[in-house]
Amino acid sequence: AHTHAHTHAHTHAHTHAHTDYNAPLNEAGDITPKYLMLRALLEKKFPGMQLPPVPHNSPKMEYVFIISPCNLQLAILKLLIVLKCEVSLALYVKLADVTQYTHKPHQSDSPLPMEYLDSGQSFGFILYRTKLSSKHQFITVGEVRDFGMVMLDKSPVQQLAGLAEQTLYLPKSVDGKERVLDLLIENMGRMNFDALINERKGILGDVKASNAALKNWLMYSFDFTQAFLDTVDSGALWLRTPPTSDPGPALYKGNLVISGKPQDTFMDMEGWSKGVVFINGVNIGRYWSIGPQRTLYVPAPILKSGLNRVIIFEMLQSKRSQTVSFVGAAVLDKPTLFG
């Protein structure tokens, strides 16, 4: 998970999901050059010491295709023709459309941090929802911890980031009707030292329009538990038609097909923007196109022979082809450029 580092300027610096940090063993448990250097140093300093054998690295597999449930037969046909093919994750659903699968929304006159919700949320995302008069074209949002997206009538408008109050311009209403204002906020991790170790997550302060605080908020908790993922996965809200425009925060799903015994692999998120990956209900990690980490480690024990369900929650914009690949080595020094 992404965690925070804290500077004296009271800003946050987010660490990536990769957990090696120059350790002698990497996140897959494989030895690194540093391991061999330390071993050589011990042999030099303690000539009589009997060191254990150098462990073998676990095998890695490059899985070359991922299959969307609606194109399973077509993908199998293609696989008979060519060795490598990528199939689109053609099923998607907007996050704002699956609020019925979350905890009962918390109602409040003002936005509350996620820790104050009835669900007692401590991680994940929170969706703030209220109604907005068509006359308003600017809103001012209080502190955001840590990252967010503003949506009008479930369509993306602008990103939110940083601790400072922000004023945003909203597209003008075409029909003059009242609009639904959604603010999706991500908790990117928590401080583990210093003054903000007990910080709250979400929107801290009011959201204002024409200098007046907006009222009557509904707050939906998106903690992406196994039960939530199972319910969304089996639900009837998935759309088979690829989006003609950016749908904003959305879930995408497909199946990774494995024949034989599963092995460790790395999920390459090149072309995707920012979000979280789940395989067979297990949270594999977060990704962000700013890099430097581009792959997510997928350990063999969470995989199985046959179909493996892959669900991606993309907060900003999906890869244009809505595809993903699994590679045999980590890519840790490149940004995941938009695809």
PyMOL commands that set and color helices and strands:
alter all, ss='L'
color gray80, all
select helices_A, chain A and resi 33-45+69-81+95-97+99-101+114-116+226-234+300-302
alter helices_A, ss='H'
color red, helices_A
select strands_A, chain A and resi 4-6+12-14+91-94+106-108+124-132+138-145+147-152+155-161+166-169+179-187+202-209+212-213+217-222+250-258+265-268+274-279+282-288+295-298+306-314+325-327
alter strands_A, ss='S'
color yellow, strands_A
deselect
rebuild
show_as cartoon
